[in-house]
Amino acid sequence: KRDYRTSRFAATMKKQGFDCMRHYEILAGGAVPLFLDLDQVPSGVITHLPRSLLHRATQIPGVDIKGCTRMSFRQGRCGMHVDHAAFDEAEYRSVARTLLRHTKEHLTTRAMA
């Protein structure tokens, strides 16, 4: 959890299933989850997460997740890269702020009860 609080991004993907606590931990920690396989998530799964915003996160200029494969992710060697010269700080802040707001308003135990 502490890593999520000090990170801007956290790569995530299907392990045992698409819907798991890791996604919520990333969001609650204030990091932006970068789903490596968001296009493969069936409808009806991760329904509490804002998919369009999660997709937008993968499109932030300067963020490259193409080098992060299922194998490298499992081995702890994800090839995610941020090109700081091309990184769009304003877009990142907008996405991060909106995701954190969504998390606080919709994903807490109180909100989901």
Salt bridges, closest charged atoms under 4 A:
ASP37 OD2 - ARG70 NH2 3.58
ASP64 OD1 - LYS66 NZ 3.33
GLU89 OE1 - ARG8 NH1 2.86
GLU89 OE2 - ARG93 NE 2.91
GLU91 OE2 - ARG56 NE 2.58
GLU105 OE1 - HIS106 NE2 3.87
